[in-house]
Amino acid sequence: MNLLNIITIPAVRELPFPLFNQIAIITINFTVGLLVITVLDHLRKKRTAVENNFLLMSFFMLAWVDGAYLARLFGNSSQIALPLLRFAWFATPILFYLTYLTSVHFVKKQIGYRKISIFLFGITAVMSILAIATPLVISGYGFTNGILDIVYGIAFYPYLLVVAISMLATITSLWKTKLGEGVKTFMFGVIVFYVLNGIFNITLPVFFHITNLYFIGDYSTTFLLLATTYAIIRHELFDIKVFATELLTVFIWIVLFVRIFAYSGNFVQSAIDLTVFLITVLLGMLVIRSVRLEVEQRNRLSLLTNQLQDLDAKKDEFINMAAHELRAPLTAIKGFLSMVIAGDAGAISNQAKGFLDDSAVSTERMIRLVNNMLNVSRIEEGRMMYQQSDIHVSITATSVYNEFKVEAERKALQFELLVPSNIIDFLTIDDDKLHEVIVNYVSNAIKYTEKGSVQIILSNPSPHILLVEVKDTGQGISKEEQRKLFQKFYRVEAKVGKTIGTGLGLYISKLLIKKFGGEIGVTSSEGTGSNFWFKLPVKTKVRV
């Protein structure tokens, strides 16, 4: 007996829009497969309920779409078409139930919807079993105008009711929730999927016997698929860069794969297309791998950055605590030194007084450093309190001048305060904070100037602007260092003496002047001294 008489190969039917169906079914399978692989690869260590639902949705989506497609393709063979059709209808209510579960997990209402979820699971399981194991949902099929047409059983309408209940529960869970962008996209995909499915899979074939557009309802699952994927991406469960690379690469593979069969009559062209396809697959895999490595490196860098930020926060916390602990004893030392210098403890020699004066200056400098450390923390955290009042800046500048006059004389520096008689210096500001800025300028000028002069100069470049300058004849500052001067913890390398200080004074000065609506800067060149300045807006009241 001829073997061909025993084995019967079912005839393949011609589907409506054959090229569209081929491209669509290949695209859906490639995309779903890619997404499943991506989920498994990126979430190997831990998966939440959303991702688990997504994986199950992907499986039953393919079961529905592929089952329906193959049933129509092999429609001439009832031994193949009918089981495939029932398998597709077995997967349908489960897909709708999983869509509902995904929506509940997105809006984080698993507990509130627990009873509904159990009820839906029960009726979904019953209808899915009836669809695949009995003729109660699908009793058979026929053909209308050469197109496969389903013959429904007595349980068809209860089957539709179960699907409708799942749809209603999904929309209700999303509708009553304040939605983020990702969940809004998921809801959009769900609505489009439901509407197209209701039109092309139910309304048209069941009530109007229009069956040649049935596949549009099946392929509407792509809207649900893409919307769910985007929602998961928005929840940062995928890496968008890797996913976009993979999706684009797979799309190119699909186009080249379909092209191979488009020229099936031309062996040479098909061979060339197959070669290009294989090369593209290899190169695409290399591109995806390189992108994944880049993303992994970026994630590691992000982790290290977070660790550095934590260390920086701990460092600031330590500095703040240390400064608090240092301020009290330094203040006590300053008080006792001033008492001894004043003779409260008895007469002291000139040599001892000189030593004590040096100690007092160093103690005062240490107190300023401690206050700077505390002020940085307060300013950056927004805890700094400002006491605004109307002042004349020339009075504040005079106070600073008197404070540093002795120190400048001890270094034999020419120390001057230059204030024009018609100066406009009236403004509303925190006098203590402005005093601190000028102190920082003058302290640095005297510290880094070994000979020559230090000048405090007030002027009005315009009637509404006050310019305060502190000029010195020190070693000057290079252009490169000037760009870093007002940064946190940056200190200029001293050409004379030792580089001391925390590098916070100028940083604090910049924060304060900007807080007061002014500008701050420096003009200098190596070997010619420096000019530190700031500008503030003044009131129109003229000083008398």
C-alpha positions as CSV (number, residue, x, y, z in Angstrom):
1,M,0.0,0.0,0.0
2,N,1.3,3.5,-0.8
3,L,2.2,5.4,2.2
4,L,0.6,8.5,0.8
5,N,-2.8,6.7,0.9
6,I,-2.4,6.3,4.7
7,I,-1.1,9.8,5.6
8,T,-3.5,12.6,4.7
9,I,-2.1,16.1,4.7
10,P,-4.8,18.7,5.5
11,A,-5.2,21.4,2.9
12,V,-4.2,24.9,3.9
13,R,-6.9,27.4,3.3
14,E,-6.3,30.9,1.9
15,L,-7.0,33.4,4.6
16,P,-8.4,36.9,3.9
17,F,-5.5,39.4,3.6
18,P,-2.9,36.6,3.6
19,L,0.2,38.8,3.6
20,F,-1.2,40.9,6.4
21,N,-2.0,37.8,8.5
22,Q,1.4,36.3,7.9
23,I,3.2,39.5,8.9
24,A,0.9,40.1,11.9
25,I,1.2,36.6,13.3
26,I,5.0,36.5,13.0
27,T,5.3,40.0,14.5
28,I,3.0,39.0,17.5
29,N,4.9,35.8,18.2
30,F,8.3,37.4,17.9
31,T,7.3,40.4,20.1
32,V,5.7,38.2,22.7
33,G,8.7,35.9,22.7
34,L,11.1,38.8,23.1
35,L,9.1,40.3,25.9
36,V,9.0,37.0,27.8
37,I,12.7,36.5,27.4
38,T,13.3,40.1,28.5
39,V,11.2,39.6,31.6
40,L,13.0,36.3,32.5
41,D,16.4,37.8,31.8
42,H,16.0,41.1,33.6
43,L,14.0,39.8,36.6
44,R,15.8,36.5,37.3
45,K,16.3,37.2,41.0
46,K,12.9,38.5,41.9
47,R,9.6,38.8,40.2
48,T,6.4,40.5,41.6
49,A,2.8,39.5,40.8
50,V,2.7,42.0,37.9
51,E,5.5,40.3,36.1
52,N,4.1,36.8,36.8
53,N,0.8,37.9,35.4
54,F,2.5,39.4,32.4
55,L,4.3,36.1,31.6
56,L,1.0,34.2,31.9
57,M,-0.8,36.8,29.8
58,S,1.8,36.4,27.1
59,F,1.4,32.6,27.0
60,F,-2.4,32.7,26.8
61,M,-2.3,35.5,24.4
62,L,-0.3,33.4,22.0
63,A,-2.5,30.4,22.7
64,W,-5.6,32.5,21.6
65,V,-4.0,34.2,18.6
66,D,-2.1,31.2,17.2
67,G,-4.9,28.8,17.9
68,A,-7.4,31.0,16.0
69,Y,-5.0,31.6,13.2
70,L,-4.1,27.9,12.7
71,A,-7.7,26.9,13.0
72,R,-8.6,29.1,10.0
73,L,-5.5,28.1,8.2
74,F,-6.3,24.3,8.4
75,G,-10.1,24.8,8.2
76,N,-10.5,22.0,5.7
77,S,-9.6,19.4,8.4
78,S,-12.0,19.2,11.3
79,Q,-9.6,16.9,13.2
80,I,-7.1,19.8,13.4
81,A,-9.2,23.0,13.1
82,L,-11.8,22.2,15.8
83,P,-9.3,21.3,18.6
84,L,-7.3,24.4,17.7
85,L,-10.4,26.5,17.8
86,R,-11.5,25.1,21.2
87,F,-8.0,25.6,22.5
88,A,-8.1,29.3,21.5
89,W,-11.5,29.7,23.2
90,F,-10.1,27.9,26.2
91,A,-7.3,30.5,26.5
92,T,-9.6,33.6,25.9
93,P,-11.4,33.8,29.3
94,I,-8.1,33.1,31.1
95,L,-6.5,36.0,29.2
96,F,-9.3,38.3,30.3
97,Y,-9.0,37.2,33.9
98,L,-5.2,37.7,33.9
99,T,-5.8,41.2,32.5
100,Y,-8.1,41.9,35.4
101,L,-5.4,40.5,37.9
102,T,-2.7,42.7,36.3
103,S,-5.0,45.8,36.7
104,V,-5.6,45.0,40.4
105,H,-1.9,44.6,41.1
106,F,-1.0,47.8,39.2
107,V,-3.4,49.8,41.4
108,K,-2.3,47.8,44.5
109,K,-5.8,46.6,45.5
110,Q,-5.3,42.9,45.8
111,I,-6.8,42.7,49.3
112,G,-9.8,44.8,48.5
113,Y,-10.7,42.7,45.4
114,R,-9.9,39.3,46.9
115,K,-13.4,38.0,46.9
116,I,-14.1,39.2,43.4
117,S,-10.8,37.6,42.2
118,I,-11.8,34.3,43.7
119,F,-15.2,34.5,42.1
120,L,-13.8,35.4,38.7
121,F,-11.3,32.6,38.9
122,G,-14.0,30.1,39.6
123,I,-16.3,31.0,36.7
124,T,-13.3,31.5,34.4
125,A,-12.0,28.0,35.1
126,V,-15.5,26.5,34.5
127,M,-16.0,28.2,31.2
128,S,-12.4,27.5,30.0
129,I,-12.9,23.8,30.8
130,L,-16.3,23.7,29.0
131,A,-14.7,25.4,26.0
132,I,-11.9,22.9,25.5
133,A,-13.5,19.7,26.7
134,T,-17.1,19.9,25.6
135,P,-19.2,21.1,22.6
136,L,-21.2,23.3,24.9
137,V,-19.4,26.5,23.9
138,I,-18.2,25.6,20.4
139,S,-20.2,22.7,18.8
140,G,-18.6,22.9,15.4
141,Y,-17.8,25.2,12.5
142,G,-18.8,25.8,9.0
143,F,-18.0,28.2,6.2
144,T,-19.6,31.4,5.1
145,N,-18.4,32.7,1.7
146,G,-15.4,30.4,2.0
147,I,-14.5,31.9,5.5
148,L,-14.5,29.7,8.6
149,D,-17.6,30.4,10.7
150,I,-18.0,29.1,14.3
151,V,-21.1,27.2,15.3
152,Y,-21.9,28.1,19.0
153,G,-23.2,25.8,21.6
154,I,-25.8,26.4,24.4
155,A,-23.1,27.6,26.8
156,F,-21.9,30.3,24.4
157,Y,-23.8,33.2,26.0
158,P,-22.8,32.3,29.6
159,Y,-19.3,32.1,28.2
160,L,-19.6,35.7,26.9
161,L,-21.1,36.8,30.2
162,V,-18.0,35.5,32.1
163,V,-15.7,37.4,29.7
164,A,-17.9,40.5,30.1
165,I,-17.7,40.3,33.9
166,S,-13.9,40.1,33.7
167,M,-13.9,43.1,31.4
168,L,-16.2,45.1,33.7
169,A,-14.1,44.2,36.8
170,T,-10.9,45.4,35.1
171,I,-12.3,48.7,34.0
172,T,-13.8,49.3,37.5
173,S,-10.6,48.6,39.3
174,L,-8.7,51.1,37.1
175,W,-11.5,53.7,36.9
176,K,-11.7,54.3,40.6
177,T,-8.0,54.9,41.1
178,K,-5.8,57.9,40.7
179,L,-3.7,56.8,37.8
180,G,-0.1,57.4,37.0
181,E,1.2,57.7,33.5
182,G,2.1,54.0,33.2
183,V,-1.3,52.8,34.5
184,K,-3.1,55.2,32.2
185,T,-1.4,53.7,29.2
186,F,-2.3,50.2,30.5
187,M,-5.9,51.3,30.8
188,F,-5.8,52.7,27.2
189,G,-4.5,49.4,25.9
190,V,-7.2,47.5,27.8
191,I,-10.0,49.7,26.5
192,V,-8.8,49.5,22.8
193,F,-8.5,45.7,23.2
194,Y,-12.0,45.4,24.7
195,V,-13.6,47.6,22.1
196,L,-12.0,45.9,19.0
197,N,-12.6,42.5,20.5
198,G,-16.3,43.3,21.2
199,I,-16.8,44.6,17.7
200,F,-14.9,42.0,15.5
201,N,-15.1,38.9,17.7
202,I,-18.6,39.2,19.1
203,T,-20.9,41.8,17.6
204,L,-20.1,41.3,13.9
205,P,-19.8,37.5,13.7
206,V,-22.5,36.6,16.2
207,F,-25.2,39.1,15.4
208,F,-24.4,40.1,11.8
209,H,-22.6,37.0,10.5
210,I,-19.7,39.0,9.3
211,T,-16.8,36.6,9.8
212,N,-14.1,37.7,7.4
213,L,-12.8,40.4,9.9
214,Y,-12.6,38.1,12.9
215,F,-8.8,38.2,12.9
216,I,-8.8,42.0,13.7
217,G,-10.3,41.2,17.1
218,D,-7.6,38.5,17.7
219,Y,-4.8,40.8,16.8
220,S,-6.1,43.6,19.0
221,T,-4.2,41.8,21.7
222,T,-1.2,43.7,20.5
223,F,-2.6,46.9,22.0
224,L,-3.0,45.1,25.3
225,L,0.5,43.7,25.0
226,L,2.2,47.0,24.2
227,A,0.3,48.9,26.8
228,T,1.1,46.4,29.5
229,T,4.8,46.5,28.5
230,Y,4.9,50.2,28.6
231,A,3.2,50.3,32.0
232,I,5.8,47.8,33.3
233,I,8.6,50.0,31.9
234,R,7.1,53.0,33.6
235,H,7.2,51.1,36.8
236,E,11.0,50.6,36.1
237,L,10.8,46.9,35.9
238,F,12.5,46.9,32.5
239,D,15.3,49.0,31.2
240,I,13.9,51.1,28.4
241,K,17.1,51.4,26.5
242,V,17.7,47.6,26.4
243,F,14.1,47.0,25.6
244,A,14.0,49.5,22.7
245,T,17.2,48.0,21.3
246,E,15.8,44.5,21.4
247,L,12.5,45.6,19.9
248,L,14.1,47.4,17.0
249,T,16.4,44.6,16.3
250,V,13.7,42.0,16.4
251,F,11.5,44.2,14.1
252,I,14.4,44.2,11.5
253,W,14.6,40.4,11.9
254,I,10.9,40.0,11.2
255,V,11.1,42.2,8.1
256,L,14.0,40.2,6.7
257,F,12.4,36.9,7.7
258,V,9.2,37.7,5.9
259,R,11.2,38.9,2.8
260,I,12.7,35.4,2.5
261,F,9.3,33.9,1.7
262,A,8.2,36.8,-0.4
263,Y,10.7,35.7,-3.1
264,S,10.2,31.9,-2.6
265,G,10.1,31.4,-6.4
266,N,13.6,32.9,-6.9
267,F,16.2,30.6,-5.3
268,V,19.1,33.0,-5.7
269,Q,17.2,35.9,-4.2
270,S,15.9,33.7,-1.3
271,A,19.5,32.5,-0.6
272,I,20.8,36.1,-0.5
273,D,17.9,37.1,1.8
274,L,18.6,34.1,4.1
275,T,22.3,35.0,4.3
276,V,21.5,38.7,5.1
277,F,18.9,37.5,7.7
278,L,21.5,35.2,9.4
279,I,24.2,38.0,9.4
280,T,21.6,40.5,10.8
281,V,20.6,38.1,13.6
282,L,24.3,37.7,14.6
283,L,25.0,41.4,14.5
284,G,21.8,42.2,16.3
285,M,22.7,39.8,19.1
286,L,26.0,41.5,19.5
287,V,24.4,45.0,19.6
288,I,21.9,43.8,22.2
289,R,24.7,42.3,24.3
290,S,26.7,45.6,24.1
291,V,23.7,47.6,25.1
292,R,23.1,45.3,28.1
293,L,26.7,45.7,29.2
294,E,26.4,49.4,28.9
295,V,23.2,49.4,31.0
296,E,24.8,47.2,33.6
297,Q,27.8,49.5,33.9
298,R,25.5,52.5,34.2
299,N,23.5,50.7,36.9
300,R,26.8,49.9,38.8
301,L,27.8,53.6,38.4
302,S,24.4,54.7,39.7
303,L,24.9,52.4,42.7
304,L,28.4,53.8,43.4
305,T,27.0,57.3,43.0
306,N,24.3,56.6,45.6
307,Q,27.0,55.2,47.9
308,L,29.1,58.3,47.5
309,Q,26.0,60.5,48.3
310,D,25.4,58.4,51.4
311,L,29.1,58.9,52.4
312,D,28.8,62.6,51.7
313,A,25.7,62.9,53.9
314,K,27.5,61.0,56.7
315,K,30.5,63.3,56.3
316,D,28.3,66.4,56.6
317,E,26.6,64.9,59.6
318,F,30.0,64.2,61.2
319,I,31.3,67.7,60.5
320,N,28.1,69.2,61.9
321,M,28.4,67.2,65.1
322,A,32.1,68.0,65.4
323,A,31.5,71.7,64.9
324,H,28.8,71.7,67.6
325,E,31.2,70.0,70.0
326,L,34.1,72.4,69.2
327,R,32.3,75.7,69.4
328,A,31.6,75.7,73.2
329,P,35.3,75.0,74.3
330,L,36.6,77.5,71.7
331,T,34.3,80.2,73.0
332,A,35.5,79.5,76.5
333,I,39.2,79.6,75.4
334,K,38.5,83.0,73.6
335,G,36.9,84.4,76.8
336,F,39.7,83.3,79.1
337,L,42.4,84.6,76.7
338,S,40.8,88.0,76.5
339,M,40.6,88.1,80.3
340,V,44.3,87.2,80.7
341,I,45.4,89.7,78.1
342,A,43.3,92.4,79.8
343,G,45.2,91.7,83.1
344,D,42.3,90.2,85.0
345,A,44.7,87.4,86.2
346,G,47.5,89.8,87.0
347,A,50.3,91.5,85.2
348,I,52.0,89.6,82.3
349,S,55.1,90.4,80.3
350,N,55.1,91.8,76.9
351,Q,56.5,88.6,75.5
352,A,53.7,86.6,77.1
353,K,51.1,89.1,75.9
354,G,52.4,88.6,72.3
355,F,52.0,84.9,72.6
356,L,48.5,85.3,74.0
357,D,47.6,87.7,71.2
358,D,48.7,85.1,68.7
359,S,46.6,82.5,70.5
360,A,43.6,84.8,70.5
361,V,43.9,85.4,66.8
362,S,44.2,81.7,66.1
363,T,41.3,81.0,68.4
364,E,39.1,83.6,66.6
365,R,40.0,82.0,63.3
366,M,39.1,78.6,64.6
367,I,35.7,79.9,65.8
368,R,35.1,81.3,62.4
369,L,35.9,78.0,60.8
370,V,33.5,76.2,63.2
371,N,30.8,78.7,62.5
372,N,31.4,78.2,58.7
373,M,30.9,74.5,59.0
374,L,27.7,74.9,60.9
375,N,26.4,77.6,58.5
376,V,27.0,75.4,55.4
377,S,24.8,72.7,56.9
378,R,22.1,75.2,57.8
379,I,22.1,77.0,54.4
380,E,22.1,73.8,52.3
381,E,19.3,72.2,54.3
382,G,17.3,75.5,54.4
383,R,17.5,75.8,58.2
384,M,19.4,79.1,58.2
385,M,17.4,81.9,60.0
386,Y,17.8,85.4,58.6
387,Q,17.2,88.6,60.6
388,Q,16.5,91.3,58.0
389,S,17.0,94.9,59.0
390,D,17.7,98.3,57.4
391,I,21.5,99.0,57.7
392,H,24.3,101.1,56.2
393,V,26.9,98.8,54.8
394,S,29.7,101.3,55.6
395,I,28.9,100.8,59.3
396,T,29.3,97.0,58.9
397,A,32.5,97.5,56.9
398,T,33.9,99.8,59.7
399,S,33.2,97.1,62.3
400,V,35.1,94.5,60.3
401,Y,38.0,97.0,59.7
402,N,38.3,97.6,63.5
403,E,38.2,93.9,64.1
404,F,41.2,93.1,61.9
405,K,43.2,96.3,62.4
406,V,45.4,94.9,65.1
407,E,46.1,91.7,63.1
408,A,47.0,93.8,60.0
409,E,49.4,96.0,62.0
410,R,51.1,93.0,63.5
411,K,52.0,91.9,59.9
412,A,53.0,95.5,59.0
413,L,50.4,95.7,56.3
414,Q,48.9,99.0,55.2
415,F,45.2,98.4,56.1
416,E,42.6,100.9,54.8
417,L,38.8,101.4,54.6
418,L,37.8,103.7,51.7
419,V,34.2,105.0,51.8
420,P,33.2,108.0,49.7
421,S,31.3,110.7,51.5
422,N,28.3,110.4,49.1
423,I,28.1,106.6,49.2
424,I,24.6,105.1,48.7
425,D,24.9,102.0,51.0
426,F,21.4,101.7,52.6
427,L,19.7,98.3,52.2
428,T,17.6,95.7,53.9
429,I,19.7,92.6,54.8
430,D,20.8,90.4,57.6
431,D,23.7,92.4,59.1
432,D,25.3,89.5,60.8
433,K,25.5,87.5,57.6
434,L,26.8,90.4,55.6
435,H,29.4,91.0,58.3
436,E,30.4,87.3,57.9
437,V,30.9,87.7,54.2
438,I,33.2,90.8,54.6
439,V,35.1,89.0,57.4
440,N,35.7,86.1,55.1
441,Y,37.1,88.4,52.4
442,V,39.3,90.4,54.8
443,S,40.5,87.4,56.8
444,N,41.7,85.7,53.6
445,A,43.3,88.9,52.3
446,I,45.4,89.4,55.4
447,K,46.2,85.7,55.7
448,Y,47.6,85.5,52.2
449,T,49.3,88.9,52.0
450,E,52.9,89.0,53.4
451,K,53.6,92.6,52.5
452,G,51.9,95.6,51.0
453,S,48.3,96.6,51.6
454,V,44.8,95.4,52.1
455,Q,41.9,97.7,51.3
456,I,38.2,97.6,51.9
457,I,36.5,99.8,49.3
458,L,32.8,100.8,48.9
459,S,31.5,102.4,45.8
460,N,28.4,102.8,43.6
461,P,28.9,101.6,40.0
462,S,25.3,102.8,39.5
463,P,22.8,104.6,41.8
464,H,21.0,101.2,42.6
465,I,24.1,99.1,43.1
466,L,26.6,98.9,46.0
467,L,30.0,97.4,45.2
468,V,32.1,96.1,48.1
469,E,35.7,95.2,47.2
470,V,38.6,93.8,49.3
471,K,41.9,94.3,47.4
472,D,45.3,93.0,48.5
473,T,48.8,92.9,47.2
474,G,49.3,89.2,47.8
475,Q,50.6,86.5,45.4
476,G,47.4,86.5,43.3
477,I,45.4,83.6,42.0
478,S,45.7,81.8,38.7
479,K,42.8,81.7,36.2
480,E,42.4,77.9,36.8
481,E,42.1,78.4,40.5
482,Q,39.7,81.3,40.1
483,R,37.2,78.9,38.4
484,K,37.2,76.7,41.5
485,L,37.4,79.4,44.2
486,F,33.8,79.5,45.3
487,Q,33.3,75.7,45.4
488,K,32.7,73.8,48.6
489,F,35.9,72.8,50.4
490,Y,38.2,74.2,47.8
491,R,41.3,76.0,49.1
492,V,43.9,78.0,47.1
493,E,47.4,76.6,47.3
494,A,49.3,79.2,49.3
495,K,52.5,80.5,47.9
496,V,53.5,81.8,51.4
497,G,53.0,80.2,54.7
498,K,50.6,77.3,55.1
499,T,47.4,76.5,53.4
500,I,44.9,76.6,56.3
501,G,41.1,76.7,56.6
502,T,38.3,74.5,55.5
503,G,37.6,76.0,52.1
504,L,34.1,76.9,53.2
505,G,34.4,80.7,53.7
506,L,34.0,81.7,50.1
507,Y,31.5,79.0,49.4
508,I,29.3,80.4,52.2
509,S,29.8,83.9,51.0
510,K,28.6,82.9,47.5
511,L,25.4,81.3,49.0
512,L,24.7,84.3,51.2
513,I,25.2,87.0,48.5
514,K,23.0,85.0,46.0
515,K,20.4,84.7,48.8
516,F,20.4,88.5,49.1
517,G,20.0,88.9,45.3
518,G,23.6,90.0,44.6
519,E,26.6,89.0,42.5
520,I,30.0,87.8,43.7
521,G,33.3,87.3,42.1
522,V,37.1,87.8,42.0
523,T,39.5,89.6,39.8
524,S,43.1,88.5,40.0
525,S,46.3,87.4,38.2
526,E,49.4,85.7,39.6
527,G,51.9,88.1,41.1
528,T,49.6,91.2,41.2
529,G,47.3,90.6,44.1
530,S,43.6,89.9,44.2
531,N,40.3,91.8,44.3
532,F,37.4,90.0,45.8
533,W,34.1,91.8,45.3
534,F,30.3,91.5,45.6
535,K,27.4,93.7,44.5
536,L,24.1,94.2,46.2
537,P,21.0,96.2,45.2
538,V,20.5,99.2,47.4
539,K,17.6,101.4,48.4
540,T,17.4,105.0,47.1
541,K,17.8,106.5,50.6
542,V,21.0,108.5,50.6
543,R,23.3,108.2,53.7
544,V,23.5,111.4,55.8
